[in-house]
């Protein structure tokens, strides 16, 4: 905050809470931000699993049974959709934060996005096989 | 007059946000599918998440590394979006307190996860 000994009170334009409903770019921005809830809650669920793992076999199996509740399954289905949206927006954002140059030209954003999705496919396949083997 | 220049904490929190976002983008879809849908619905074998198998994984150093990254980085990522999202809904007062609460929460989860993993 400011350290100035000033009494000026600049006008601050009021911001209605529904400002982000006004156009689709704002709505997409808010949808992207909302994915953070699924990210956090999923990580906390894993944290809970870790505490159960330490507490012993019975507690861990109780956690596994808990996950079968419709609430959790629905959470994970919506979470999966949210995560795919996060991946898409993240891969769109990546070329804007990382400047990649080959020879004298900048690699086009779309190309980086496609490459990241290809890497995503490989990672997903590897994790899937390793977990379910 | 004293030098009042204060270094921004943004590089640290943004790095953790970025790392978490990257991890979430690549790993969370498949992990949610397997841990949250396929296993609970019984669509794959029962022994995928058997206590012994998960314990062996969590006791290996590679397993510990994967687990601390998968649990803590998404929290750093998500809390960063939440913190900045509050301003989008007009929060002006108590930013500093909210900052300590949000990132303190992420730090606490990271610390607890590390301790739990070392206890295994």
gemmi code that builds the backbone of each chain (N, CA, C; Angstrom):
import gemmi

chains = {
    "A": [
        ("UNK", (0.831, -1.199, 0.000), (0.000, 0.000, 0.000), (0.867, 1.250, 0.000)),
        ("UNK", (0.251, 2.403, -0.186), (1.067, 3.595, -0.415), (1.567, 4.172, 0.903)),
        ("UNK", (2.708, 4.829, 0.818), (3.299, 5.427, 2.010), (3.092, 6.935, 2.022)),
        ("UNK", (2.373, 7.455, 1.071), (2.213, 8.892, 0.964), (1.259, 9.405, 2.021)),
        ("UNK", (1.625, 10.582, 2.578), (0.740, 11.200, 3.547), (-0.241, 12.096, 2.801)),
        ("UNK", (-1.068, 11.473, 2.038), (-1.968, 12.243, 1.198), (-3.399, 11.935, 1.600)),
        ("UNK", (-4.219, 12.964, 1.526), (-5.611, 12.761, 1.916), (-6.499, 12.583, 0.706)),
        ("UNK", (-5.895, 12.471, -0.470), (-6.747, 12.372, -1.658), (-7.474, 11.027, -1.669)),
        ("UNK", (-8.680, 11.078, -2.084), (-9.460, 9.853, -2.197), (-9.891, 9.695, -3.644)),
        ("UNK", (-9.091, 8.982, -4.426), (-9.441, 8.875, -5.842), (-10.759, 8.133, -6.037)),
        ("UNK", (-11.471, 8.533, -7.053), (-12.743, 7.884, -7.366), (-12.481, 6.468, -7.845)),
        ("UNK", (-13.169, 5.534, -7.249), (-13.048, 4.167, -7.723), (-14.371, 3.726, -8.311)),
        ("UNK", (-14.267, 3.358, -9.558), (-15.487, 2.973, -10.247), (-16.066, 1.712, -9.606)),
        ("UNK", (-17.369, 1.699, -9.288), (-17.947, 0.491, -8.691), (-17.891, -0.680, -9.668)),
        ("UNK", (-17.632, -1.861, -9.114), (-17.528, -3.041, -9.964), (-18.656, -4.007, -9.589)),
        ("UNK", (-19.654, -4.152, -10.441), (-20.722, -5.090, -10.095), (-20.178, -6.517, -10.117)),
        ("UNK", (-20.701, -7.379, -9.226), (-20.166, -8.732, -9.136), (-20.427, -9.589, -10.371)),
        ("UNK", (-21.325, -9.113, -11.220), (-21.623, -9.928, -12.399), (-20.951, -9.395, -13.663)),
        ("UNK", (-19.892, -8.606, -13.475), (-19.228, -8.008, -14.630), (-18.760, -9.048, -15.640)),
        ("UNK", (-18.404, -10.227, -15.136), (-17.807, -11.237, -16.014), (-18.850, -11.985, -16.842)),
        ("UNK", (-20.136, -11.714, -16.564), (-21.182, -12.361, -17.371), (-21.428, -11.599, -18.666)),
        ("UNK", (-20.784, -10.411, -18.774), (-21.153, -9.517, -19.866), (-20.661, -9.934, -21.237)),
        ("UNK", (-19.492, -10.559, -21.336), (-19.104, -11.074, -22.658), (-18.363, -12.387, -22.558)),
        ("UNK", (-18.238, -13.077, -23.677), (-17.796, -14.468, -23.626), (-16.331, -14.589, -23.224)),
        ("UNK", (-15.509, -13.581, -23.560), (-14.101, -13.642, -23.152), (-14.002, -13.617, -21.629)),
        ("UNK", (-14.819, -12.754, -20.978), (-14.825, -12.688, -19.516), (-15.334, -14.002, -18.915)),
        ("UNK", (-16.374, -14.557, -19.570), (-16.935, -15.821, -19.052), (-15.905, -16.941, -19.131)),
        ("UNK", (-15.156, -16.980, -20.245), (-14.121, -18.010, -20.386), (-13.021, -17.812, -19.350)),
        ("UNK", (-12.676, -16.550, -19.111), (-11.664, -16.237, -18.112), (-12.103, -16.749, -16.747)),
        ("UNK", (-13.384, -16.503, -16.407), (-13.888, -16.917, -15.110), (-14.000, -18.429, -15.023)),
        ("UNK", (-14.363, -19.074, -16.128), (-14.435, -20.542, -16.132), (-13.041, -21.120, -15.889)),
        ("UNK", (-12.046, -20.505, -16.525), (-10.664, -20.962, -16.349), (-10.240, -20.790, -14.890)),
        ("UNK", (-10.596, -19.646, -14.307), (-10.247, -19.432, -12.901), (-10.967, -20.418, -11.988)),
        ("UNK", (-12.204, -20.762, -12.357), (-12.990, -21.661, -11.508), (-12.394, -23.058, -11.460)),
        ("UNK", (-11.603, -23.435, -12.476), (-10.989, -24.770, -12.444), (-10.089, -24.926, -11.221)),
        ("UNK", (-9.678, -23.810, -10.609), (-8.781, -23.883, -9.454), (-9.424, -24.632, -8.292)),
        ("UNK", (-10.763, -24.567, -8.161), (-11.415, -25.272, -7.066), (-11.227, -26.779, -7.202)),
        ("UNK", (-11.360, -27.275, -8.444), (-11.199, -28.714, -8.654), (-9.748, -29.132, -8.434)),
        ("UNK", (-8.826, -28.269, -8.858), (-7.405, -28.559, -8.672), (-7.094, -28.682, -7.176)),
        ("UNK", (-7.553, -27.700, -6.396), (-7.260, -27.704, -4.961), (-7.939, -28.887, -4.260)),
        ("UNK", (-9.241, -29.061, -4.550), (-9.975, -30.115, -3.845), (-9.440, -31.495, -4.189)),
        ("UNK", (-9.030, -31.683, -5.443), (-8.463, -32.979, -5.818), (-7.162, -33.232, -5.047)),
        ("UNK", (-6.325, -32.210, -4.966), (-5.061, -32.354, -4.236), (-5.336, -32.646, -2.758)),
        ("UNK", (-6.356, -31.985, -2.177), (-6.678, -32.229, -0.770), (-7.210, -33.643, -0.567)),
        ("UNK", (-7.951, -34.144, -1.578), (-8.437, -35.520, -1.514), (-7.250, -36.493, -1.500)),
        ("UNK", (-6.241, -36.216, -2.327), (-5.035, -37.049, -2.341), (-4.305, -36.954, -1.002)),
        ("UNK", (-4.302, -35.740, -0.436), (-3.667, -35.534, 0.877), (-4.370, -36.387, 1.938)),
        ("UNK", (-5.699, -36.398, 1.858), (-6.503, -37.217, 2.757), (-6.132, -38.702, 2.583)),
        ("UNK", (-5.956, -39.130, 1.331), (-5.564, -40.511, 1.054), (-4.208, -40.819, 1.687)),
        ("UNK", (-3.322, -39.843, 1.634), (-1.988, -40.048, 2.211), (-2.063, -40.215, 3.726)),
        ("UNK", (-2.908, -39.401, 4.386), (-3.071, -39.559, 5.840), (-3.686, -40.922, 6.148)),
        ("UNK", (-4.619, -41.361, 5.282), (-5.244, -42.676, 5.479), (-4.213, -43.787, 5.301)),
        ("UNK", (-3.323, -43.588, 4.338), (-2.278, -44.586, 4.071), (-1.396, -44.769, 5.298)),
        ("UNK", (-1.109, -43.653, 5.970), (-0.261, -43.723, 7.157), (-1.013, -44.338, 8.333)),
        ("UNK", (-2.327, -44.058, 8.394), (-3.127, -44.570, 9.507), (-3.288, -46.089, 9.453)),
        ("UNK", (-3.043, -46.692, 8.299), (-3.117, -48.152, 8.220), (-4.072, -48.660, 7.162)),
        ("UNK", (-4.044, -49.979, 6.978), (-4.788, -50.603, 5.878), (-6.288, -50.365, 5.968)),
        ("UNK", (-6.830, -50.494, 7.212), (-8.283, -50.338, 7.369), (-8.748, -48.950, 6.983)),
        ("UNK", (-8.024, -47.967, 7.463), (-8.406, -46.569, 7.183), (-8.271, -46.287, 5.690)),
        ("UNK", (-7.206, -46.824, 5.072), (-7.007, -46.596, 3.643), (-8.137, -47.236, 2.837)),
        ("UNK", (-8.534, -48.460, 3.223), (-9.637, -49.107, 2.506), (-10.944, -48.349, 2.711)),
        ("UNK", (-11.109, -47.747, 3.893), (-12.297, -46.922, 4.135), (-12.303, -45.720, 3.196)),
        ("UNK", (-11.115, -45.158, 2.957), (-11.015, -44.038, 2.010), (-11.457, -44.487, 0.620)),
        ("UNK", (-10.988, -45.692, 0.214), (-11.361, -46.217, -1.110), (-12.883, -46.379, -1.221)),
        ("UNK", (-13.506, -46.878, -0.126), (-14.971, -47.046, -0.137), (-15.656, -45.679, -0.203)),
        ("UNK", (-15.114, -44.710, 0.542), (-15.651, -43.352, 0.516), (-15.725, -42.777, -0.892)),
        ("UNK", (-14.692, -43.067, -1.678), (-14.606, -42.523, -3.034), (-15.712, -43.060, -3.944)),
        ("UNK", (-16.374, -44.161, -3.506), (-17.439, -44.738, -4.338), (-18.753, -43.979, -4.187)),
        ("UNK", (-18.829, -43.113, -3.176), (-20.057, -42.343, -2.969), (-20.337, -41.489, -4.208)),
        ("UNK", (-21.637, -41.402, -4.591), (-21.992, -40.643, -5.803), (-21.417, -39.232, -5.796)),
        ("UNK", (-21.381, -38.612, -4.615), (-20.853, -37.247, -4.502), (-19.442, -37.172, -5.082)),
        ("UNK", (-18.610, -38.137, -4.687), (-17.213, -38.111, -5.135), (-17.091, -38.419, -6.623)),
        ("UNK", (-17.891, -39.385, -7.088), (-17.814, -39.743, -8.506), (-18.244, -38.546, -9.364)),
        ("UNK", (-19.344, -37.906, -8.961), (-19.816, -36.727, -9.707), (-18.754, -35.624, -9.670)),
        ("UNK", (-18.156, -35.425, -8.483), (-17.090, -34.428, -8.355), (-15.968, -34.713, -9.351)),
        ("UNK", (-15.580, -35.979, -9.462), (-14.463, -36.306, -10.340), (-14.836, -36.217, -11.814)),
        ("UNK", (-16.100, -36.512, -12.147), (-16.526, -36.383, -13.551), (-16.500, -34.907, -13.964)),
        ("UNK", (-17.089, -34.042, -13.108), (-17.049, -32.607, -13.423), (-15.610, -32.113, -13.396)),
        ("UNK", (-14.843, -32.625, -12.414), (-13.430, -32.257, -12.288), (-12.635, -32.630, -13.527)),
        ("UNK", (-12.941, -33.789, -14.098), (-12.232, -34.234, -15.306), (-12.486, -33.258, -16.461)),
        ("UNK", (-13.756, -32.846, -16.604), (-14.084, -31.874, -17.656), (-13.347, -30.560, -17.399)),
        ("UNK", (-13.368, -30.128, -16.118), (-12.679, -28.883, -15.758), (-11.191, -28.985, -16.050)),
        ("UNK", (-10.602, -30.167, -15.776), (-9.162, -30.338, -15.998), (-8.818, -30.299, -17.480)),
        ("UNK", (-9.702, -30.877, -18.313), (-9.445, -30.837, -19.754), (-9.509, -29.385, -20.235)),
        ("UNK", (-10.441, -28.618, -19.656), (-10.531, -27.191, -19.998), (-9.271, -26.463, -19.528)),
        ("UNK", (-8.801, -26.830, -18.332), (-7.565, -26.235, -17.822), (-6.398, -26.548, -18.759)),
        ("UNK", (-6.296, -27.824, -19.179), (-5.196, -28.215, -20.080), (-5.241, -27.379, -21.355)),
        ("UNK", (-6.431, -27.280, -21.935), (-6.558, -26.524, -23.187), (-6.140, -25.068, -23.000)),
        ("UNK", (-6.649, -24.430, -21.945), (-6.305, -23.018, -21.731), (-4.831, -22.872, -21.378)),
        ("UNK", (-4.280, -23.854, -20.673), (-2.872, -23.783, -20.276), (-1.962, -23.913, -21.498)),
        ("UNK", (-2.352, -24.802, -22.412), (-1.528, -24.997, -23.609), (-1.650, -23.798, -24.554)),
        ("UNK", (-2.794, -23.123, -24.506), (-2.951, -21.894, -25.289), (-2.085, -20.776, -24.710)),
        ("UNK", (-1.955, -20.824, -23.366), (-1.227, -19.764, -22.659), (0.286, -19.971, -22.738)),
        ("UNK", (0.696, -21.252, -22.820), (2.122, -21.576, -22.770), (2.965, -20.796, -23.784)),
        ("UNK", (2.562, -20.752, -25.077), (3.414, -20.026, -26.032), (3.514, -18.530, -25.727)),
        ("UNK", (2.591, -18.017, -24.899), (2.642, -16.587, -24.563), (3.629, -16.305, -23.439)),
        ("UNK", (3.932, -17.340, -22.641), (4.891, -17.131, -21.556), (6.287, -17.619, -21.936)),
        ("UNK", (6.350, -18.579, -22.859), (7.657, -19.095, -23.274), (7.868, -18.731, -24.737)),
        ("UNK", (8.943, -18.001, -24.980), (9.228, -17.581, -26.352), (10.170, -18.607, -26.977)),
        ("UNK", (9.675, -19.325, -27.973), (10.503, -20.346, -28.617), (10.840, -19.893, -30.026)),
        ("UNK", (12.141, -19.923, -30.326), (12.575, -19.467, -31.639), (13.403, -20.556, -32.301)),
        ("UNK", (13.087, -20.872, -33.546), (13.886, -21.835, -34.303), (14.483, -21.090, -35.480)),
        ("UNK", (15.822, -21.005, -35.555), (16.451, -20.231, -36.609), (16.097, -18.777, -36.431)),
        ("UNK", (15.508, -18.184, -37.459), (15.209, -16.758, -37.353), (13.749, -16.449, -37.077)),
        ("UNK", (12.923, -17.505, -37.058), (11.491, -17.241, -36.861), (10.983, -17.792, -35.534)),
        ("UNK", (9.967, -17.099, -35.001), (9.311, -17.549, -33.783), (8.409, -18.725, -34.156)),
        ("UNK", (8.443, -19.756, -33.318), (7.562, -20.896, -33.574), (6.116, -20.441, -33.357)),
        ("UNK", (5.226, -20.720, -34.324), (3.844, -20.243, -34.176), (3.162, -20.820, -32.930)),
        ("UNK", (2.313, -19.972, -32.292), (1.613, -20.381, -31.073), (0.849, -21.694, -31.248)),
        ("UNK", (0.184, -21.794, -32.396), (-0.671, -22.965, -32.643), (0.167, -24.244, -32.636)),
        ("UNK", (1.371, -24.136, -33.190), (2.252, -25.299, -33.269), (2.644, -25.774, -31.867)),
        ("UNK", (2.975, -24.822, -30.992), (3.347, -25.175, -29.615), (2.165, -25.830, -28.910)),
        ("UNK", (0.975, -25.275, -29.154), (-0.225, -25.827, -28.538), (-0.426, -27.290, -28.965)),
        ("UNK", (-0.251, -27.541, -30.270), (-0.442, -28.898, -30.784), (0.624, -29.839, -30.216)),
        ("UNK", (1.877, -29.355, -30.164), (2.959, -30.186, -29.616), (2.658, -30.548, -28.162)),
        ("UNK", (2.149, -29.541, -27.397), (1.854, -29.813, -25.989), (0.741, -30.838, -25.847)),
        ("UNK", (-0.242, -30.789, -26.729), (-1.301, -31.810, -26.676), (-0.743, -33.189, -27.025)),
        ("UNK", (0.222, -33.248, -27.956), (0.834, -34.534, -28.303), (1.602, -35.092, -27.103)),
        ("UNK", (2.362, -34.215, -26.433), (3.073, -34.640, -25.221), (2.067, -35.109, -24.168)),
        ("UNK", (0.947, -34.360, -24.058), (-0.118, -34.711, -23.127), (-0.603, -36.134, -23.379)),
        ("UNK", (-0.793, -36.474, -24.657), (-1.266, -37.818, -25.019), (-0.273, -38.883, -24.554)),
        ("UNK", (1.008, -38.625, -24.778), (2.039, -39.589, -24.376), (2.040, -39.748, -22.852)),
        ("UNK", (2.047, -38.593, -22.127), (2.056, -38.633, -20.657), (0.839, -39.398, -20.136)),
        ("UNK", (-0.339, -39.058, -20.691), (-1.573, -39.703, -20.249), (-1.500, -41.214, -20.457)),
        ("UNK", (-1.031, -41.629, -21.625), (-0.927, -43.051, -21.941), (0.037, -43.756, -20.988)),
        ("UNK", (1.192, -43.133, -20.753), (2.203, -43.740, -19.870), (1.652, -43.888, -18.455)),
        ("UNK", (1.044, -42.797, -17.924), (0.493, -42.851, -16.562), (-0.594, -43.914, -16.472)),
        ("UNK", (-1.440, -43.959, -17.483), (-2.537, -44.929, -17.532), (-1.995, -46.359, -17.465)),
        ("UNK", (-0.993, -46.646, -18.296), (-0.419, -47.999, -18.349), (0.289, -48.339, -17.044)),
        ("UNK", (1.075, -47.374, -16.518), (1.815, -47.640, -15.283), (0.856, -47.895, -14.113)),
        ("UNK", (-0.236, -47.101, -14.035), (-1.172, -47.265, -12.924), (-1.958, -48.566, -13.032)),
        ("UNK", (-2.326, -48.943, -14.235), (-3.248, -50.078, -14.388), (-2.564, -51.384, -14.762)),
        ("UNK", (-1.247, -51.381, -14.828), (-0.588, -52.610, -15.286), (-0.724, -53.697, -14.230)),
    ],
    "B": [
        ("UNK", (16.705, 9.494, 3.484), (15.574, 8.569, 3.469), (16.062, 7.145, 3.222)),
        ("UNK", (15.474, 6.245, 3.935), (15.868, 4.838, 3.797), (15.441, 4.294, 2.440)),
        ("UNK", (16.175, 3.301, 2.006), (15.791, 2.635, 0.771), (14.541, 1.795, 1.044)),
        ("UNK", (13.450, 2.193, 0.412), (12.194, 1.505, 0.712), (11.830, 0.461, -0.331)),
        ("UNK", (12.794, 0.147, -1.190), (12.507, -0.819, -2.231), (12.330, -2.213, -1.628)),
        ("UNK", (11.211, -2.796, -1.872), (10.933, -4.133, -1.348), (10.817, -5.091, -2.520)),
        ("UNK", (11.540, -6.169, -2.439), (11.485, -7.134, -3.543), (10.120, -7.799, -3.598)),
        ("UNK", (9.637, -7.962, -4.781), (8.339, -8.586, -4.953), (8.430, -10.083, -4.701)),
        ("UNK", (7.340, -10.646, -4.138), (7.328, -12.099, -3.944), (6.766, -12.813, -5.164)),
        ("UNK", (6.389, -12.020, -6.173), (5.708, -12.594, -7.334), (6.510, -13.695, -8.037)),
        ("UNK", (7.858, -13.531, -8.225), (8.589, -14.601, -8.917), (8.434, -15.962, -8.241)),
        ("UNK", (8.411, -15.971, -6.888), (8.305, -17.246, -6.178), (6.917, -17.830, -6.340)),
        ("UNK", (5.900, -17.028, -6.020), (4.547, -17.589, -6.081), (4.141, -17.900, -7.524)),
        ("UNK", (4.653, -17.081, -8.476), (4.288, -17.376, -9.864), (4.982, -18.648, -10.349)),
        ("UNK", (6.219, -18.888, -9.925), (6.911, -20.124, -10.325), (6.140, -21.345, -9.838)),
        ("UNK", (5.697, -21.273, -8.563), (4.950, -22.404, -8.020), (3.600, -22.536, -8.723)),
        ("UNK", (2.971, -21.376, -9.031), (1.714, -21.390, -9.783), (1.927, -22.037, -11.153)),
        ("UNK", (3.027, -21.646, -11.805), (3.312, -22.170, -13.143), (3.617, -23.660, -13.114)),
        ("UNK", (4.425, -24.068, -12.122), (4.755, -25.489, -12.015), (3.491, -26.305, -11.745)),
        ("UNK", (2.652, -25.792, -10.849), (1.399, -26.480, -10.535), (0.470, -26.541, -11.735)),
        ("UNK", (0.414, -25.465, -12.493), (-0.443, -25.425, -13.678), (0.017, -26.421, -14.718)),
        ("UNK", (1.334, -26.528, -14.874), (1.892, -27.476, -15.836), (1.567, -28.900, -15.409)),
        ("UNK", (1.815, -29.177, -14.111), (1.531, -30.517, -13.596), (0.044, -30.843, -13.719)),
        ("UNK", (-0.804, -29.876, -13.383), (-2.249, -30.101, -13.454), (-2.683, -30.364, -14.896)),
        ("UNK", (-2.109, -29.624, -15.836), (-2.508, -29.762, -17.234), (-2.145, -31.138, -17.777)),
        ("UNK", (-0.976, -31.642, -17.384), (-0.520, -32.919, -17.931), (-1.015, -34.123, -17.132)),
        ("UNK", (-1.041, -34.010, -15.802), (-1.306, -35.199, -14.988), (-2.719, -35.314, -14.431)),
        ("UNK", (-3.335, -34.195, -14.076), (-4.604, -34.317, -13.355), (-5.737, -34.944, -14.164)),
        ("UNK", (-5.849, -34.694, -15.497), (-6.945, -35.366, -16.199), (-6.885, -36.892, -16.065)),
        ("UNK", (-5.713, -37.485, -16.346), (-5.625, -38.949, -16.288), (-5.728, -39.440, -14.851)),
        ("UNK", (-5.176, -38.673, -13.891), (-5.262, -39.108, -12.491), (-6.703, -39.073, -11.996)),
        ("UNK", (-7.447, -37.999, -12.358), (-8.851, -37.924, -11.941), (-9.642, -39.071, -12.550)),
        ("UNK", (-9.336, -39.378, -13.805), (-10.045, -40.466, -14.483), (-9.812, -41.786, -13.748)),
        ("UNK", (-8.545, -42.063, -13.406), (-8.223, -43.352, -12.787), (-8.633, -43.380, -11.320)),
        ("UNK", (-8.145, -42.399, -10.512), (-8.401, -42.471, -9.069), (-9.842, -42.102, -8.708)),
        ("UNK", (-10.455, -41.236, -9.507), (-11.774, -40.737, -9.122), (-12.934, -41.418, -9.801)),
        ("UNK", (-12.688, -42.036, -10.973), (-13.804, -42.616, -11.721), (-13.616, -44.121, -11.949)),
        ("UNK", (-12.518, -44.529, -12.576), (-12.354, -45.941, -12.949), (-12.243, -46.854, -11.721)),
        ("UNK", (-11.403, -46.469, -10.755), (-11.227, -47.327, -9.574), (-12.492, -47.359, -8.704)),
        ("UNK", (-13.060, -46.189, -8.321), (-14.256, -46.243, -7.473), (-15.440, -46.952, -8.131)),
        ("UNK", (-15.559, -46.870, -9.461), (-16.690, -47.507, -10.122), (-16.417, -48.980, -10.432)),
        ("UNK", (-15.239, -49.453, -10.043), (-14.916, -50.863, -10.230), (-14.712, -51.255, -11.686)),
        ("UNK", (-14.318, -50.302, -12.517), (-14.147, -50.588, -13.946), (-12.778, -51.206, -14.234)),
        ("UNK", (-11.895, -51.168, -13.230), (-10.587, -51.808, -13.387), (-10.383, -52.750, -12.197)),
        ("UNK", (-9.333, -53.536, -12.252), (-9.092, -54.532, -11.202), (-9.062, -53.941, -9.801)),
        ("UNK", (-9.442, -54.754, -8.809), (-9.487, -54.304, -7.413), (-8.105, -53.960, -6.866)),
        ("UNK", (-7.088, -54.645, -7.404), (-5.756, -54.527, -6.807), (-4.977, -53.307, -7.302)),
        ("UNK", (-5.600, -52.486, -8.185), (-4.896, -51.313, -8.704), (-4.451, -50.412, -7.551)),
        ("UNK", (-5.384, -50.162, -6.600), (-5.058, -49.345, -5.447), (-5.100, -50.174, -4.171)),
        ("UNK", (-4.532, -51.357, -4.208), (-4.467, -52.152, -2.987), (-3.513, -51.450, -2.018)),
        ("UNK", (-3.772, -51.638, -0.717), (-2.971, -50.962, 0.308), (-1.486, -51.223, 0.104)),
        ("UNK", (-1.139, -52.504, -0.126), (0.275, -52.871, -0.276), (0.931, -52.150, -1.456)),
        ("UNK", (0.207, -52.109, -2.571), (0.774, -51.522, -3.786), (1.019, -50.021, -3.599)),
        ("UNK", (0.000, -49.332, -3.036), (0.138, -47.885, -2.827), (1.228, -47.599, -1.804)),
        ("UNK", (1.288, -48.440, -0.749), (2.295, -48.232, 0.290), (3.710, -48.405, -0.275)),
        ("UNK", (3.901, -49.457, -1.064), (5.219, -49.695, -1.672), (5.627, -48.502, -2.526)),
        ("UNK", (4.643, -47.980, -3.290), (4.911, -46.813, -4.137), (5.309, -45.608, -3.287)),
        ("UNK", (4.532, -45.363, -2.221), (4.766, -44.171, -1.398), (6.041, -44.290, -0.570)),
        ("UNK", (6.550, -45.528, -0.423), (7.784, -45.702, 0.360), (9.035, -45.563, -0.488)),
        ("UNK", (8.874, -45.644, -1.808), (10.038, -45.467, -2.678), (10.324, -43.973, -2.828)),
        ("UNK", (11.595, -43.639, -3.082), (11.938, -42.224, -3.186), (11.306, -41.568, -4.393)),
        ("UNK", (11.219, -42.320, -5.492), (10.550, -41.781, -6.688), (9.078, -41.520, -6.380)),
        ("UNK", (8.472, -42.474, -5.654), (7.068, -42.328, -5.277), (6.842, -41.105, -4.399)),
        ("UNK", (7.721, -40.910, -3.430), (7.610, -39.745, -2.537), (7.701, -38.439, -3.338)),
        ("UNK", (8.637, -38.429, -4.273), (8.839, -37.230, -5.093), (7.593, -36.919, -5.925)),
        ("UNK", (7.042, -37.978, -6.544), (5.839, -37.796, -7.369), (4.680, -37.334, -6.502)),
        ("UNK", (4.556, -37.943, -5.295), (3.419, -37.601, -4.435), (3.503, -36.173, -3.914)),
        ("UNK", (4.690, -35.748, -3.487), (4.748, -34.380, -2.951), (4.479, -33.369, -4.063)),
        ("UNK", (4.947, -33.659, -5.270), (4.676, -32.748, -6.386), (3.188, -32.736, -6.721)),
        ("UNK", (2.580, -33.923, -6.766), (1.183, -34.021, -7.175), (0.223, -33.478, -6.126)),
        ("UNK", (0.632, -33.489, -4.856), (-0.260, -32.955, -3.824), (-0.019, -31.451, -3.611)),
        ("UNK", (1.257, -31.028, -3.533), (1.494, -29.631, -3.142), (1.411, -28.645, -4.308)),
        ("UNK", (1.988, -28.972, -5.452), (1.993, -27.984, -6.551), (0.593, -27.569, -7.009)),
        ("UNK", (-0.376, -28.512, -7.159), (-1.715, -28.052, -7.529), (-2.322, -27.082, -6.518)),
        ("UNK", (-1.989, -27.263, -5.223), (-2.530, -26.336, -4.223), (-1.938, -24.939, -4.433)),
        ("UNK", (-0.624, -24.863, -4.688), (0.006, -23.566, -4.957), (-0.608, -22.920, -6.199)),
        ("UNK", (-0.883, -23.764, -7.199), (-1.477, -23.256, -8.431), (-2.890, -22.719, -8.179)),
        ("UNK", (-3.691, -23.568, -7.554), (-5.096, -23.214, -7.362), (-5.278, -22.012, -6.451)),
        ("UNK", (-4.471, -21.947, -5.389), (-4.635, -20.879, -4.408), (-4.247, -19.531, -5.026)),
        ("UNK", (-3.303, -19.562, -5.967), (-2.881, -18.339, -6.658), (-4.050, -17.782, -7.476)),
        ("UNK", (-4.745, -18.669, -8.179), (-5.907, -18.223, -8.958), (-7.015, -17.747, -8.043)),
        ("UNK", (-7.190, -18.432, -6.910), (-8.226, -18.052, -5.958), (-7.938, -16.661, -5.387)),
        ("UNK", (-6.683, -16.451, -4.983), (-6.277, -15.173, -4.398), (-6.521, -14.024, -5.367)),
        ("UNK", (-6.107, -14.196, -6.619), (-6.307, -13.131, -7.591), (-7.774, -13.031, -8.025)),
        ("UNK", (-8.478, -14.174, -7.927), (-9.900, -14.170, -8.248), (-10.702, -13.319, -7.277)),
        ("UNK", (-10.239, -13.254, -6.025), (-10.951, -12.450, -5.033), (-10.987, -10.984, -5.437)),
        ("UNK", (-9.885, -10.529, -6.040), (-9.857, -9.134, -6.493), (-10.843, -8.927, -7.645)),
        ("UNK", (-11.000, -9.982, -8.462), (-11.964, -9.888, -9.558), (-13.384, -9.680, -9.036)),
        ("UNK", (-13.606, -10.142, -7.786), (-14.923, -9.922, -7.205), (-14.923, -8.725, -6.261)),
        ("UNK", (-13.928, -7.863, -6.448), (-13.970, -6.574, -5.786), (-13.335, -6.501, -4.417)),
        ("UNK", (-12.581, -7.542, -3.998), (-11.945, -7.451, -2.681), (-10.843, -6.393, -2.717)),
        ("UNK", (-10.908, -5.446, -1.801), (-9.867, -4.418, -1.729), (-9.201, -4.422, -0.366)),
        ("UNK", (-9.985, -4.714, 0.659), (-9.424, -4.653, 2.007), (-8.839, -6.009, 2.414)),
        ("UNK", (-7.859, -5.962, 3.284), (-7.298, -7.188, 3.840), (-6.570, -8.042, 2.832)),
        ("UNK", (-5.976, -7.402, 1.815), (-5.249, -8.188, 0.812), (-4.068, -8.897, 1.439)),
        ("UNK", (-3.399, -8.211, 2.343), (-2.197, -8.782, 2.947), (-2.547, -10.004, 3.794)),
        ("UNK", (-3.602, -9.853, 4.582), (-4.045, -10.961, 5.419), (-4.460, -12.142, 4.549)),
        ("UNK", (-5.206, -11.843, 3.485), (-5.637, -12.905, 2.569), (-4.440, -13.586, 1.934)),
        ("UNK", (-3.430, -12.762, 1.603), (-2.206, -13.311, 1.007), (-1.584, -14.340, 1.941)),
        ("UNK", (-1.400, -13.946, 3.231), (-0.775, -14.867, 4.174), (-1.637, -16.097, 4.409)),
        ("UNK", (-2.948, -15.895, 4.430), (-3.840, -17.020, 4.644), (-3.749, -18.010, 3.478)),
        ("UNK", (-3.843, -17.490, 2.246), (-3.841, -18.346, 1.054), (-2.525, -19.099, 0.896)),
        ("UNK", (-1.445, -18.343, 0.825), (-0.156, -18.996, 0.566), (0.349, -19.738, 1.795)),
        ("UNK", (-0.068, -19.290, 2.974), (0.251, -20.024, 4.187), (-0.400, -21.395, 4.174)),
        ("UNK", (-1.621, -21.434, 3.667), (-2.331, -22.707, 3.539), (-1.561, -23.655, 2.617)),
        ("UNK", (-1.134, -23.127, 1.456), (-0.374, -23.943, 0.501), (0.936, -24.413, 1.118)),
        ("UNK", (1.591, -23.517, 1.863), (2.858, -23.890, 2.502), (2.623, -24.961, 3.564)),
        ("UNK", (1.513, -24.824, 4.304), (1.209, -25.805, 5.356), (0.959, -27.183, 4.748)),
        ("UNK", (0.185, -27.228, 3.661), (-0.078, -28.512, 2.994), (1.235, -29.127, 2.518)),
        ("UNK", (2.099, -28.297, 1.930), (3.395, -28.784, 1.443), (4.214, -29.371, 2.588)),
        ("UNK", (4.257, -28.628, 3.696), (5.032, -29.060, 4.861), (4.490, -30.367, 5.424)),
        ("UNK", (3.168, -30.434, 5.619), (2.556, -31.631, 6.189), (2.773, -32.840, 5.277)),
        ("UNK", (2.637, -32.631, 3.960), (2.840, -33.735, 3.016), (4.267, -34.253, 3.118)),
        ("UNK", (5.229, -33.314, 3.188), (6.628, -33.725, 3.290), (6.862, -34.539, 4.556)),
        ("UNK", (6.295, -34.057, 5.691), (6.481, -34.759, 6.951), (5.855, -36.159, 6.880)),
        ("UNK", (4.612, -36.240, 6.365), (3.929, -37.532, 6.276), (4.705, -38.506, 5.402)),
        ("UNK", (5.232, -37.993, 4.287), (5.977, -38.864, 3.368), (7.264, -39.371, 4.018)),
        ("UNK", (7.879, -38.509, 4.836), (9.118, -38.939, 5.490), (8.839, -39.945, 6.601)),
        ("UNK", (7.605, -39.900, 7.148), (7.247, -40.836, 8.211), (7.006, -42.242, 7.664)),
        ("UNK", (6.645, -42.313, 6.389), (6.283, -43.616, 5.801), (7.457, -44.582, 5.755)),
    ],
}
model = gemmi.Model(1)
for chain_id, residues in chains.items():
    chain = gemmi.Chain(chain_id)
    for i, (resn, *xyz) in enumerate(residues, 1):
        res = gemmi.Residue()
        res.name, res.seqid = resn, gemmi.SeqId(i, " ")
        for name, pos in zip(("N", "CA", "C"), xyz):
            atom = gemmi.Atom()
            atom.name, atom.element = name, gemmi.Element(name[0])
            atom.pos, atom.b_iso = gemmi.Position(*pos), 0.0
            res.add_atom(atom)
        chain.add_residue(res)
    model.add_chain(chain)
structure = gemmi.Structure()
structure.add_model(model)
structure.setup_entities()
